[in-house]
Every structure is written in structure tokens, then in C-alpha cells.
Amino acid sequence: MENELRYDFDKMTDRKGTYSIKWRVGENELPMWIADMDFETAPEIVVALEKRVAGRIFGYSDIPDEWYEAYIGWWKRRHGVEIKKEWLIYSAGVIPTISSTVRKLSAPAEKVVILTPVYNMFYNCILNNGRTVVESKLIYKDGSYSIDYEDLEEKLADPQTALMVFCNPHNPVGRIWSKEELTKVGELCIEHDVRLIVDEIHCDLTDPDKEYVPFAALEDKITDNAIIAIAPTKTFNIAGLQTSAVIVKDRALRHKVWRQINTDEVGEPNAFAIDVVLAAFNEGENWLDELRTYIYNNKCLVEGYIKENIKEISLVPSEATYLLWLDCGKLTNNSKELMKHIRKETGLYLSAGTHYGSGGESFLRLNIACPKERLMDGLARLEKGIHSYKGE
Ligand SMILES: Cc1ncc(COP(=O)(O)O)c(C=O)c1O
């Protein structure tokens, strides 16, 4: 049968006792915060790992040609963009890449611009390296987000600004940036001599009929200024295996990024890092397409449930990621307090919008990458938590 599902995303997995950060919670708590999924990874990846384990030796690994071919093949087939082998650098993770690049391409105390609200670790990569965070707040109007170019340009034009870190698609607001938006940001960075780091870790997790625009597909003059971080880890729920890549087209820039990744000793693969990339990108397409449909259906469930039962909040429409952004502006501008209340009253553990910087004060982030049965439990708890917050 053509439409028969091959993979079981309904399976109620149990992650307790696996040292999962997400599931480090109390007895009756339900974690729907940090960005990993409660689904088992693609069976094709598990087979590759089992083969590796069967070899019983876990010495140092090299980066074979097949690793480059797997990335190149995936971006060509899935995203219609040609990546050249020499543009690719191995890195243990997207955050290590961003942190190393910040250190190499800016001086202490110099400024790094981000569009907020945004993934909290961007702040860590900047602040932990002794650089200064400059927030350019996204415009939130009629339930949708856009870039405030006037504000962004003012901040990029500051002579102390050396870098910008950009999330494409955007966590947590779920926007897929258009070609025009990416081009405009890229042009502004060039105009003001600011290097651009583009984090594309969520790029494969778009709604079934939606496609992201790879930054690497833009004009050469724009992409030559960019450091693009990509990975199969978020897509295939293998983030704990720490494997990623960086695309840098410009030779001199690539040399710098490569050197820093090496200096920071995050440029060598662990014993599983290559196998999982080959299995994911060469054999994981069907699994991913079914996953995207499952997540989309979960999103529709959340949308319907909130409209029907939790009218005090609303779901911000999104096109990508499994992280939903809930507007609680009618209730609070202290989402940390709201998050704590919901956790205390119902055990549901969400991320507070305050975590993502300015613009997140009245939002909660909900991770819906879990079996439907668990999602429904989460929604019932959310309803109870929101209603009790209002003293009902
Ligand atoms: C936007 C974004 N970048 C990077 C990461 C983490 O990347 P890594 O585990 O490769 O360091 C996450 C994880 O949630 C993320 O949302």
C-alpha cells in the first residue's frame, strides 16, 4: 500500500534512566521543554550504530569521502543546492562552531548582533567568550514575526559590531526566512563589514509542504561572507552523538574557522559520528518525511485544542521546527513565573519565553515532538495550569 506508514511515531517511549537532560524531572512531571524528541531515531541509523558496536573497537575516526558525499547529496536532493566538498568542515556541534567562530572573528568586548527572541545558547556563545550581546528585537504584529531592518542596520553599523548570529529557520518563533529576507540581512552585513554566522540546524524540520531557503543558495557575494552551520542531529534526534558540519565558501575565511575549530579541539569525530551521518543522509529520507507529517499533525492538534479549550492564550503560526511559541500576553509579561506555576500545579515543564531574550517575556515554548498520547496529556496539563494561574 502506497500510503502505509512504515515508522511508529505513536510508540510511547520511556527515556527515564537514560541520563536524558529533558527527562531529569520529578515522578509525575512531563517535560516538553529542551529541543530533543521523544521518538526513537530512524531504524536505519540504529542499524548503522549496531554494526559499529558489533565491531567492538572504538578508536579514533577519520573523515572519509563518504562523509562529504552524504552532506553534498542531501543538500542537493532535499534543498536543491550544490555544496562543494572543499567548503565543508567537520565540527562536533553547531554550538561549538558558533562559539569557536565568535572567538576567532571578534575581539573581546566587541559586539555580536542577534535577532530576539532567539535560541538561548546564542547568548552563551557570545557572553562566555567575553563579547557583548546586541539584541535587535523582531517585530511581532498580528501574530507574525518580521525583521526590524532599521534597528538591525543601526546595530550593524556600530563600529564595535564584528559579527551577527542568525537562525534559519528561527527557533523559537518558527519562521522560515524568505530569499528576500535572507538577502537583505546578508547585504546589510556586507555593507557594514560584519561577518554572518547562519545556524541552519532546524532546516529539515519544516511543515510537509514547506521548504527552507538555504543560505548557501544565495548569490556568491553574500555567501562569501557567511559561516553556515548544518547538522543531521536535530532532524534525526541524535544530538547526543555530537556530529555536525560547517559550510564556508570563502577560502581565507574557511581557513580561519577551520583553525579555530581545531584549536578548540572540536574538529574530530567520535566513533559513531560518521556512521550516523551516512545512515541519516543516505537512508533517512522516508523516515524524515513521515516524521514531518506526524509533527505537523501534532501542531494541528495543539492549534485546535488551544482554540477550543484555552482561549486565554494563542498559538503563533509557524512553518518550521517542533517548537511551538505560545502567546500568553493576555495573561502575563512574566513567562518565567507562569512556567513555574504550570510546573508546580500540573508537572508540565515548558520553556519560559524569558529564556530567549527580549521579546520573549509573555511567551511559552512547547516541544511537540512526542507521541500523540503524551501530547494530549501535556495539553490537558497546560489547560489546567493556565486556568489555575488565572485563579479559576
Ligand atoms: C538553533 C539551534 N542551534 C543549535 C542547537 C544545538 O546544536 P548542537 O547540539 O549541534 O550544538 C540547537 C538545539 O536546540 C538549536 O535550537
The ligand as an ORCA input file, in Angstrom:
! r2SCAN-3c Opt
* xyz 0 1
  C      19.023     26.929     16.826
  C      19.835     25.849     17.476
  N      21.154     25.766     17.230
  C      21.929     24.811     17.785
  C      21.393     23.876     18.653
  C      22.281     22.854     19.282
  O      23.257     22.420     18.387
  P      24.383     21.382     18.808
  O      23.751     20.343     19.682
  O      24.864     20.822     17.493
  O      25.458     22.144     19.493
  C      20.019     23.933     18.944
  C      19.413     22.980     19.888
  O      18.324     23.156     20.353
  C      19.228     24.936     18.337
  O      17.908     25.031     18.569
*
